[in-house]
Amino acid sequence: MTKPPFPPFPKAFADLQAKVGDLMRASPAAELEGHMKTALSATMAKMDLVTREDFELQQQMLSKALEKMAALERRVVELEAEKLRLEKKS
């Protein structure tokens, strides 16, 4: 029985994949991609963006502050009404 002219398919595929990967890493496209990533990172840093986690934390804090403010406003209305009631008695 003669040996097939090509390596078994999985090995041939793995070899081809490795060679294509080597070519891509050595190509100008890879260098361009690196420059674009650097430029994008610099632009994002200048935009003063926050993480999703920080945004959600601030959102929760704002929600709690609004709830407390609403409760305090209700309490002020109650106290003003009580003050008027006491002033009318005297």
C-alpha positions as CSV (number, residue, x, y, z in Angstrom):
1,M,0.0,0.0,0.0
2,T,1.4,3.4,-1.0
3,K,1.5,6.4,1.3
4,P,-1.0,9.1,0.3
5,P,0.6,12.2,-1.3
6,F,-0.9,14.6,1.3
7,P,-0.8,14.3,5.1
8,P,-4.1,13.3,6.8
9,F,-6.7,16.0,6.5
10,P,-6.7,17.2,10.2
11,K,-2.9,17.6,10.2
12,A,-2.9,19.3,6.8
13,F,-5.6,21.7,7.9
14,A,-3.8,22.5,11.1
15,D,-0.6,23.1,9.2
16,L,-2.4,25.4,6.7
17,Q,-4.1,27.3,9.5
18,A,-0.7,27.8,11.2
19,K,0.9,29.1,8.0
20,V,-2.0,31.5,7.3
21,G,-1.8,32.7,10.9
22,D,1.9,33.4,10.5
23,L,1.3,35.3,7.3
24,M,-1.4,37.4,8.9
25,R,0.8,38.3,11.8
26,A,3.6,39.3,9.5
27,S,1.4,41.3,7.1
28,P,0.9,45.0,7.0
29,A,-2.8,44.4,7.9
30,A,-1.7,43.2,11.4
31,E,0.5,46.3,11.8
32,L,-2.4,48.5,10.7
33,E,-4.7,46.7,13.1
34,G,-2.3,47.4,15.9
35,H,-2.1,51.1,15.0
36,M,-5.9,51.4,14.8
37,K,-6.3,49.7,18.2
38,T,-3.8,52.2,19.7
39,A,-5.6,55.2,18.1
40,L,-9.0,53.9,19.2
41,S,-7.8,53.4,22.8
42,A,-6.3,57.0,22.8
43,T,-9.6,58.4,21.5
44,M,-11.7,56.5,24.1
45,A,-9.4,57.7,26.9
46,K,-10.0,61.4,25.8
47,M,-13.7,60.8,25.8
48,D,-13.7,60.3,29.6
49,L,-16.0,57.3,29.4
50,V,-17.0,55.2,32.4
51,T,-17.4,51.5,32.7
52,R,-20.9,49.9,32.8
53,E,-20.3,48.9,36.4
54,D,-19.5,52.6,37.4
55,F,-22.6,53.8,35.5
56,E,-24.9,51.3,37.1
57,L,-23.5,52.2,40.6
58,Q,-24.1,55.9,40.0
59,Q,-27.6,55.1,38.7
60,Q,-28.4,53.2,41.9
61,M,-27.0,56.0,44.0
62,L,-29.1,58.6,42.1
63,S,-32.3,56.4,42.5
64,K,-31.8,56.2,46.3
65,A,-31.1,59.9,46.5
66,L,-34.3,60.7,44.6
67,E,-36.3,58.4,47.0
68,K,-34.8,60.1,50.0
69,M,-35.6,63.5,48.6
70,A,-39.2,62.6,47.9
71,A,-39.6,61.3,51.4
72,L,-38.1,64.5,52.8
73,E,-40.4,66.6,50.7
74,R,-43.4,64.6,52.0
75,R,-42.2,65.2,55.6
76,V,-41.8,68.9,55.0
77,V,-45.4,69.1,53.7
78,E,-46.6,67.2,56.9
79,L,-44.6,69.5,59.2
80,E,-45.9,72.6,57.5
81,A,-49.5,71.3,57.8
82,E,-48.9,70.5,61.5
83,K,-47.5,74.0,62.0
84,L,-50.5,75.6,60.4
85,R,-52.8,73.5,62.5
86,L,-51.0,74.5,65.7
87,E,-51.0,78.2,64.8
88,K,-54.8,78.1,64.2
89,K,-55.4,76.6,67.7
90,S,-53.6,79.4,69.4
